Amino acid sequence: MKKNDWLLAAGILLAVCLSGILLYGNRAAGNYVLIQVDGAEYGRYSLEEDQVVEINGTNRLEIQGGEAFMTWGDCPDQICVHTEPVSSVHEVIVCMPNRVTAEVREGK
């Protein structure tokens, strides 16, 4: 490999590392989950209080230990149920068939 090839490889590696730091290194913990059904607000639920939220009889979201996760959905693919728990700002759980989103936010 020539000197310019090494410089290009080092530049790409540096860009990847900086992108990772910007995307994942600055993840603020949220303090509530905003649930929306078909784009309309369904409710806001604190991540500081363990609770179970029934969503229109189609989904069940559980908040436990500062994390939110979908424990049940009547959708056929169950992608929302298999999504990892969310706790950082802008992390989202989506149930497309039921048009349900649960997004972590901070503030009031």
Residue, then its C-alpha position, 0 to 999 in steps of 0.5 A: m500500500k502506498k502512503n496515500d492509501w494509508l492516509l485515506a484509510a486513517g481518515i476513514l477510520l477517524a470519520v467513523c470513530l467521530s460519527g460513533i461518538l457523536l451518535y452514541g456518546n452523547r445519549a441523554a437519559g429521558n424522563y418520560v415516554l410519549i405514546q402516540v396512536d395514529g399520530a395523536e398523543y395517547g399519553r405521557y408516562s414517567l420513566e421514574e415510576d414502574q407501571v404497565v400501560e394498556i394502549n387501546g387494547t392492542n398493545r401493552l407497554e411496561i415501564q420498569g427500572g427507568e426503561a420502557f418495553m413492549t410486553w404484548g401486541d396483537c400484531p402478527d410480526q411482534i417486532c415491537v415486542h422484540t425491540e430492546p428496552v428504551s431509556s435514552v432520549h429519541e429512542v423509539i418502539v414502533c408497532m406499525p400494524n397498530r400505528v403505535t409509537a413510544e418515544v423517550r423524551e426529556g422535559k415536562 
